[in-house]
Amino acid sequence: MASGESVGQSIRHVHFHLIPRNFHDNIVAWPELSKEKKKLLMGFIKN
């Protein structure tokens, strides 16, 4: 995300690019987590 004077914006704002996805588009946006990392992550989510 680019925002602020450091990236040349004269008016403070934020924007995002949304890319439509399809379940079978074969794009891997997030790497598969190991079982250990999934367990650790689920511990944080539950608390």
C-alpha positions in Angstrom: 0.0 0.0 0.0 1.4 3.4 -0.9 0.1 6.4 0.9 1.3 9.9 1.9 3.8 12.5 1.0 6.7 10.0 0.8 5.1 8.5 -2.3 4.3 11.8 -4.0 0.7 12.3 -2.9 -0.4 16.0 -2.6 -3.8 15.1 -1.2 -3.7 12.5 1.6 -5.7 9.4 0.5 -5.5 5.6 0.3 -6.7 3.4 -2.5 -6.6 -0.3 -3.1 -6.6 -2.4 -6.3 -9.2 -5.2 -6.2 -8.7 -8.1 -8.5 -11.7 -10.3 -9.1 -11.0 -13.9 -8.3 -12.4 -17.2 -9.4 -12.2 -20.4 -7.2 -10.4 -22.3 -10.0 -8.2 -19.5 -11.3 -5.0 -21.3 -10.2 -3.6 -18.1 -8.5 -1.7 -18.8 -5.3 -1.9 -15.5 -3.4 -1.0 -16.9 0.0 1.5 -19.7 0.6 0.3 -22.8 2.3 1.1 -22.8 6.0 2.7 -25.7 7.8 0.7 -27.6 10.4 2.7 -25.9 13.2 2.1 -22.4 11.9 -1.7 -23.1 11.4 -1.9 -24.4 15.0 -0.1 -21.2 16.2 -2.3 -19.0 14.2 -5.5 -20.7 15.4 -4.3 -20.2 19.0 -4.1 -16.4 18.4 -7.5 -16.3 16.6 -9.3 -18.1 19.5 -8.0 -15.8 22.1 
